Amino acid sequence: MNWQRNDRPRRVRQQPLLEAQQVHADATNADQHLQQQETVDQLYVAIRRLPKADAALVLLYLDELSYREIADVLGISESNVGVKLNRAKKALAGLMNGLQGDSPTTEAQTLMESGTTVNLQVNAFSWPAWAENWNRIIPSWSVAACILLPTIAGAYAGKQFPLPDMGPVLFQSIVAAVICFEAALLAVWLQSKKRRLRTPAVTDGPKLPKGPAIATIVLTLLMGVLAIVALYSFAAELEPWDSSWQQSSLPDISAFDKRATERIDRWLQSLCEDRYPSLSAVVIRDGKVVYKGAFGFEDLRAARPATPQTQYHVASVTKVFTASLAVILHERGVIDLDRPVVEYLPDGVNISTTPEVGDTITLRQLASHTSGLPRRVPGPVQSAEGHYQLEPQKLYRLLAELRLESKPGTAQIYSNLGYGVLGHVLELAADRPFHELMDELICEPLKLQQTAIQADDSLRPATGYDRQDWQVEQTHSYRERLAGSGGLITSIDDLASFLAAQLQPNVLTRAMLDQLHTEAKLSTGLPAGTALGWTIAAPIQDAPVMREAVDHVLEKNGGRSNCSAWIGFAPDHKVAVAVVTNCGGPYVDPIGRRLLEQAVPSSQKRLREPRYARVSPYSGIRWENDRPLVRIDDQWYDLLAVDGISVDRIVGFAKKQYGRRARKRVAEDLIQILAELGHDPDWEVTLDLRTQDGTTVQQDVLMTKRNRNQVRS
């Protein structure tokens, strides 16, 4: 055959077979071309992966192979080789001629594709092969979109529908995006494996990935970077909840005498100094303020100290005010909490893309987070920045376009949107702006002087700061927020009055309080975990060894990038607490819970089985001669005693109780060992240590989850 007579397109089609022929020819002299022999071996491996018909044709072309060699390559008996090859010989000449024709036959194309596949397999690790493989997997923008769109959808779903107790929203959004990306890429790859390669082989000159492949490669790299970001965001979010430092060194303060007050002052001051621009707290018992304190600065640049009258953004704490307002209007007959929301909206306004379901949502379901509405407001609804100025038509359009996360009444799903809609319904039903209703029905009767919805620019709350850098003043956008969900500004003085009204009937009647504080039920009969505005709190680990608990605590927290707030009360004990700050973290929830727990006398708490905190005073431990050496602040010491209890006694008890697991228990469960020895430690313990030069020192060390995790690792 005269291969040189053909035009360039034919040479492109013939190139794979020419290369295969050349590889075979070069490899016949193994003594002179050892490196080429390795290529031949790769060629044989590639041929074995082809369908038997294609493989037979390629092997037949390599006519210097013996029947035994062909049988070994194909994995068939030697006696069958002659049958298969003789059958193919008659067609071979026609196939070769077909390759030269202007319109190659189907059989000729099959042979060409077989040679192309062999060529790609032989050059599997070359740059052209790598680029061609990507182009094969992602041949068009439509295929690239099949990967990109699920990735975006996953990121959006993770952001819009975060799961409780599964990490920060950024972490969940990235994880959802990565999972969808990997699933889509796997599906596309599997589909490409099923397709036969129908493009010419690698041509002369450099071969680069095409646009769709490049976009997918960039997305792959981006997913790797985002995975690292996700892990970092998750780790950063863990720190505020390692609340040992927030709970340490505050013993029983229930006497509320001078000594107890001084203890609270020292504790809050120490927390504020390094972690908050300002920190304000108030404790109420039996309707009276028994403690009130403000620390730090409401404005750092002006060096203006915080006071009990300082106004703070309190974000979602607004919801319990909105719920109280709804109950008042319910008792007055202005609204019915058990009627559908759409009855109070303008005609023609529907909820969700399935209005036959969405239009059954009741006001009570909005107030108890059981409506099925999504967590966030899905778009801009305010016409201004700096205060709340709702554009109702924008809200109605968003309501009609959203999808419910659950059927109303079947699940408890926290919803800022739901509370914003509730606030809007209240103003429509009463024919008064929401902020005026709040002033008239809540603020004036309770004499709340520093409390208001930010409906204009007249209020001057404490300056908000970034949690990581107090030099950065932090504001928040109003465009996608609703006043009834998070628009309140207030002070700890006013929060004290509001909480006192929750503890005993006055402005709020007994019937109103019962409505507010009774846990909602789902349609299945199970408890929802929420009342109207309030969350029913689980027992709080307020001490390393928890033997007693305060029953039935209702709480509500709130937070944004520029504020954090927590209020809660124990109705059976008539004790309430509020804590606020003017930065986005660490969250103040553990501080408020610790104050509440310690404000209730031990005699009134319920006894329970001991629960031991998973914390440790040291970040590492090793053993020498059956004695523990511990790591404190990256320095190693001989451990002599913990809170005056000798290490010999601790280790001896652990051996007696746990046998071969004694060292592991001393390393990871020191609190339980101390408790079983009759000593309940505080979050901060005193360690007697000996340095490497033999000096004995005594050091107060805070026990943290982070330390224990490092010990376990």
Residue pairs with C-beta under 8 A, 6 or more apart in sequence:
1 96
1 100
3 11
3 14
3 18
6 14
6 100
10 99
10 100
12 200
12 201
12 203
13 99
13 104
13 112
13 200
14 99
14 112
15 119
15 201
15 203
16 112
16 115
16 116
16 118
16 119
16 201
17 61
17 99
17 111
17 112
17 115
19 119
20 43
20 58
20 61
20 62
20 115
20 118
20 119
21 61
21 62
23 36
23 39
23 40
23 43
23 122
24 40
24 43
24 62
24 64
26 33
26 36
27 33
27 36
27 37
27 39
27 40
28 64
30 37
39 122
42 121
42 122
42 124
43 118
43 121
43 122
44 73
45 121
46 117
46 118
46 121
46 122
47 55
47 58
47 59
47 73
47 118
48 55
48 73
48 74
48 75
49 121
50 58
50 114
50 117
50 118
52 74
52 76
52 84
53 110
54 110
54 111
54 113
54 114
54 117
55 73
55 74
55 114
56 74
56 84
56 85
56 88
57 88
57 92
57 95
57 111
57 114
58 111
58 114
58 115
58 118
59 65
59 70
59 73
59 74
59 85
60 85
60 88
60 89
60 92
61 92
65 73
67 78
67 81
67 82
67 85
68 78
70 81
70 85
71 77
71 78
71 80
71 81
74 81
76 84
91 107
94 105
94 107
95 105
95 107
95 108
95 111
98 104
98 105
98 107
98 108
99 108
99 111
99 112
101 108
104 112
113 196
113 197
113 198
115 201
116 197
116 200
116 201
117 197
119 201
119 202
120 129
120 132
120 133
120 197
120 201
120 202
123 129
123 202
127 207
128 202
128 206
128 207
129 202
131 207
131 208
131 209
131 213
132 201
132 202
132 207
134 209
134 213
134 216
134 217
135 199
135 209
135 210
135 213
136 192
136 195
136 197
136 199
137 143
137 188
137 189
137 192
137 213
137 216
138 144
138 147
138 188
138 210
138 212
138 213
138 215
138 216
139 192
139 212
140 212
141 211
141 212
141 215
143 188
143 212
144 212
144 213
144 215
144 216
146 184
146 187
146 188
147 181
147 184
147 185
147 188
147 216
147 219
148 215
148 216
148 219
150 180
150 181
150 183
150 184
151 177
151 180
151 181
151 184
151 219
151 223
152 177
153 180
154 176
154 177
154 178
154 179
154 180
154 181
155 173
155 174
155 176
155 177
155 180
156 173
157 176
158 169
158 172
158 173
158 174
158 175
158 176
158 177
159 169
159 172
159 173
160 374
160 375
160 376
160 378
161 374
161 375
161 405
162 169
162 172
162 173
162 375
163 172
164 414
166 172
167 233
167 234
167 237
168 233
168 234
168 236
168 237
170 229
170 230
170 233
171 230
171 231
171 233
171 234
171 237
174 226
174 227
174 229
174 230
174 233
175 230
177 223
177 226
178 223
178 226
178 227
178 230
181 219
181 220
181 223
182 223
185 216
185 220
209 217
239 586
240 585
240 586
240 587
241 587
241 590
242 704
242 705
242 706
243 589
243 590
244 613
244 615
244 683
244 702
244 703
244 704
244 705
245 271
245 683
245 702
245 704
246 271
246 586
246 590
246 591
246 594
247 542
247 543
247 590
247 591
247 594
247 683
248 682
248 683
248 684
248 702
249 267
249 270
249 682
249 683
249 684
250 263
250 264
250 267
250 594
250 595
250 598
251 263
251 598
251 682
252 598
252 601
252 602
253 260
253 263
253 264
253 291
253 595
253 598
253 599
254 260
254 598
254 599
254 600
254 601
254 602
256 283
256 285
256 290
256 291
256 599
260 291
261 291
264 281
264 283
264 291
264 293
264 595
265 293
268 279
268 281
268 293
268 295
268 591
269 295
271 279
271 591
272 278
272 279
272 295
272 296
275 586
276 295
276 296
276 581
276 582
276 583
277 296
277 297
277 298
277 300
277 463
277 465
277 470
277 581
277 582
277 583
278 294
278 295
278 296
278 297
278 298
278 306
278 310
278 462
278 581
278 582
279 294
279 295
279 296
279 306
279 579
279 580
279 581
279 588
279 591
280 293
280 294
280 295
280 306
280 308
280 310
280 312
280 491
280 492
280 579
280 580
280 581
281 291
281 292
281 293
281 492
281 577
281 578
281 579
281 580
281 591
281 592
281 595
282 289
282 291
282 292
282 293
282 308
282 492
282 493
282 495
282 496
282 577
282 578
283 289
283 290
283 291
283 292
283 575
283 576
283 577
283 595
283 596
283 599
284 290
284 496
284 499
284 500
284 503
284 569
284 575
284 576
284 577
285 573
285 574
285 575
285 576
285 599
286 503
286 574
287 500
287 503
287 504
287 574
288 500
289 496
290 599
292 308
292 492
292 493
292 496
293 308
294 305
294 306
294 307
294 308
294 310
294 492
295 306
296 305
296 306
297 303
297 304
297 305
297 306
298 304
298 305
298 306
298 307
298 310
298 462
298 463
298 582
299 462
299 463
300 463
300 465
300 470
301 463
306 462
306 582
308 491
308 492
308 493
309 449
309 450
309 491
309 493
310 462
310 491
310 492
311 450
311 459
311 460
311 461
311 462
311 489
311 490
311 491
312 461
312 462
312 489
312 490
312 491
312 563
312 565
312 580
312 581
312 582
313 461
313 462
313 464
313 476
313 488
313 489
313 560
313 562
313 563
313 565
313 582
314 488
314 489
314 490
314 495
314 558
314 563
314 565
314 580
315 486
315 558
315 559
315 560
315 563
315 564
315 565
316 416
316 485
316 486
316 556
316 557
316 558
316 559
317 488
317 490
317 556
317 557
317 558
317 565
317 566
317 567
318 419
318 453
318 483
318 484
318 485
318 486
318 487
318 488
318 558
319 419
319 484
319 485
319 486
319 533
319 556
319 558
320 516
320 533
320 534
320 556
320 567
321 438
321 442
321 488
321 498
321 533
322 367
322 419
322 422
322 423
322 426
322 484
322 485
322 533
323 367
323 516
323 532
323 533
323 534
324 442
324 508
324 512
324 516
324 533
325 426
325 437
325 438
325 441
325 442
326 335
326 337
326 363
326 367
326 422
326 426
326 532
327 337
327 508
327 512
327 515
327 516
327 532
328 441
328 442
328 508
328 512
329 335
329 426
329 429
329 430
329 437
329 441
330 336
330 337
330 363
330 515
331 509
331 511
331 512
334 429
334 430
335 344
335 363
335 425
335 426
335 429
336 363
337 362
337 363
337 364
337 367
337 515
338 362
338 363
338 364
339 362
339 363
340 359
340 360
340 361
340 362
341 351
341 359
341 361
341 362
341 363
341 366
341 421
341 425
342 349
342 350
342 351
342 359
342 361
344 363
344 425
344 428
344 429
345 396
345 425
345 428
346 392
346 396
349 396
349 399
349 400
350 358
350 359
350 399
350 400
351 358
351 359
351 361
351 373
351 399
351 400
351 402
352 358
352 399
352 400
352 402
352 403
352 404
353 400
353 401
353 402
353 403
354 403
354 404
355 400
357 404
357 407
357 408
358 372
358 399
358 404
358 408
360 408
361 371
361 372
361 373
361 408
362 371
362 408
363 422
363 425
364 520
364 532
365 371
365 372
365 408
365 409
365 418
366 373
366 415
366 418
366 419
366 421
366 422
366 425
367 419
367 422
367 532
367 533
368 412
368 520
368 528
368 530
368 531
368 532
369 412
369 413
369 414
369 415
369 418
369 528
369 530
370 408
370 409
370 410
370 411
370 412
370 413
370 520
370 522
370 528
370 530
371 408
371 413
371 415
371 418
372 404
372 405
372 406
372 407
372 408
372 409
372 410
372 411
372 413
373 402
373 404
373 405
373 413
373 415
373 417
373 418
373 421
374 402
374 403
374 404
374 405
374 413
374 415
374 417
375 413
375 414
375 415
375 416
375 417
376 416
376 417
376 480
377 398
377 416
377 417
377 420
377 480
377 481
377 482
377 485
378 398
378 401
378 402
378 417
378 480
379 394
379 398
379 480
380 394
380 479
380 480
381 390
381 391
381 394
381 395
381 398
381 420
381 479
381 480
381 481
381 482
382 388
382 389
382 390
382 391
382 478
382 479
382 480
382 481
383 389
383 390
383 391
384 478
385 477
385 478
385 479
386 454
386 457
386 478
387 454
387 455
387 456
387 457
387 478
388 435
388 453
388 454
388 455
388 478
388 481
388 482
388 483
388 487
389 455
390 424
390 482
390 483
392 424
395 420
395 421
395 424
395 482
399 421
402 417
405 411
405 413
406 413
407 523
409 522
409 523
410 522
410 523
410 524
411 522
412 520
412 522
412 528
412 529
412 530
416 481
416 482
416 485
416 486
417 482
417 485
419 482
419 484
419 485
420 481
420 482
420 483
420 484
420 485
421 482
421 484
422 484
423 434
423 482
423 483
423 484
423 485
424 434
424 482
424 484
426 434
426 437
426 484
427 433
427 434
427 437
430 437
432 440
433 455
434 453
434 455
434 483
434 484
435 452
435 453
435 455
435 483
435 487
438 451
438 452
438 453
438 488
439 452
442 448
442 451
442 498
443 451
443 452
443 494
445 507
446 494
446 497
446 498
446 501
446 507
447 497
448 490
448 494
448 497
448 498
449 493
449 494
450 489
450 490
450 491
450 493
450 494
451 488
451 489
451 490
451 491
451 494
451 498
452 459
452 488
452 489
452 490
453 483
453 487
453 488
453 489
454 461
454 483
454 487
454 489
455 483
455 487
459 489
461 489
461 582
462 582
463 473
463 582
464 473
464 474
464 475
464 476
464 560
464 561
464 562
464 563
464 582
464 583
464 584
465 472
465 473
465 474
465 562
465 582
465 583
465 584
466 472
466 473
466 474
466 561
466 562
466 583
466 584
467 561
467 583
467 584
467 585
467 586
470 583
474 561
474 562
474 583
474 584
475 562
476 560
476 561
476 562
481 487
486 558
486 560
490 498
492 578
492 580
495 567
495 578
495 580
496 576
496 578
498 567
499 567
499 569
499 576
499 577
499 578
500 576
501 507
501 508
502 508
502 513
502 516
502 517
502 569
502 571
502 576
503 569
503 571
503 574
503 576
504 574
505 512
505 513
508 516
515 532
516 531
516 532
516 533
516 534
517 531
517 532
517 534
517 554
517 571
518 531
519 527
519 528
519 529
519 530
519 531
519 536
520 527
520 528
520 530
520 531
520 532
521 527
521 528
522 528
527 536
529 535
529 536
530 536
531 554
533 556
534 554
534 555
534 556
535 554
535 555
535 556
536 552
536 553
536 554
537 553
537 554
537 555
537 568
537 593
539 546
539 549
539 550
539 608
540 549
540 550
540 553
540 593
540 594
540 596
540 597
541 611
541 613
542 593
542 594
542 597
542 598
543 613
543 680
543 682
543 683
544 612
544 613
544 615
544 671
544 680
544 681
544 682
544 683
544 703
545 610
545 611
545 612
545 613
545 671
545 672
545 674
545 675
545 680
545 681
546 608
546 610
546 611
546 612
546 613
547 607
547 608
547 610
547 680
548 602
548 605
548 606
548 607
548 608
549 605
549 606
549 608
550 570
550 573
550 596
550 597
550 600
550 604
550 605
550 606
551 570
551 572
551 606
552 570
552 571
552 572
553 568
553 569
553 570
553 593
553 596
554 568
554 569
554 570
554 571
555 566
555 567
555 568
555 569
555 589
555 592
555 593
556 566
556 567
556 568
557 564
557 565
557 566
557 567
557 587
557 588
557 589
558 564
558 565
558 566
559 565
559 584
559 585
559 587
560 584
561 584
562 582
562 583
562 584
563 580
563 581
563 582
563 583
563 584
564 580
564 581
564 583
564 584
564 585
564 586
564 587
564 588
565 578
565 579
565 580
565 581
565 588
566 577
566 578
566 579
566 580
566 587
566 588
566 589
566 591
566 592
566 593
567 576
567 577
567 578
567 579
567 592
568 576
568 577
568 592
568 593
568 596
569 575
569 576
569 577
569 596
570 576
570 596
570 600
573 600
573 604
575 596
575 599
575 600
576 596
577 592
577 595
577 596
577 599
578 592
579 588
579 591
579 592
579 595
580 588
581 588
610 675
612 669
612 671
612 672
612 675
613 671
613 703
614 668
614 705
614 708
615 671
615 683
615 703
615 704
615 705
615 707
615 708
616 667
616 668
616 670
616 703
616 704
616 707
616 708
616 711
617 630
617 632
617 642
617 670
617 685
617 687
617 701
617 702
617 703
617 707
618 630
618 631
618 632
618 639
618 687
618 701
618 707
618 711
619 631
619 632
619 706
619 707
619 710
619 711
620 630
620 631
620 636
620 710
620 711
621 628
621 629
621 630
621 631
621 666
621 667
621 711
622 628
622 629
622 636
623 629
623 663
626 651
627 638
627 639
627 647
627 651
628 638
628 639
628 647
628 651
628 663
628 666
628 667
629 636
629 637
629 638
629 639
630 636
630 637
630 639
630 687
630 689
631 637
632 687
632 689
632 699
632 701
635 691
636 692
637 687
637 689
637 690
637 691
637 697
638 689
638 690
639 647
639 687
639 688
639 689
640 646
640 647
640 687
640 688
640 689
640 690
640 696
641 647
641 687
641 688
642 650
642 670
642 674
642 681
642 685
642 686
642 687
642 688
643 674
643 679
643 681
643 685
643 686
644 686
644 688
645 674
645 677
645 679
649 677
650 666
650 670
650 673
650 674
650 677
651 662
651 666
653 673
653 676
653 677
654 662
654 663
654 665
654 666
654 673
655 662
657 665
657 673
657 676
658 664
658 665
665 672
665 673
666 673
667 711
667 712
668 708
668 711
668 712
671 681
671 703
674 680
674 681
675 681
681 703
683 702
683 703
684 700
684 701
684 702
684 703
685 700
685 701
685 703
686 698
686 699
686 700
686 701
687 698
687 699
687 700
687 701
688 696
688 697
688 698
689 696
689 697
689 698
689 699
690 696
690 697
691 697
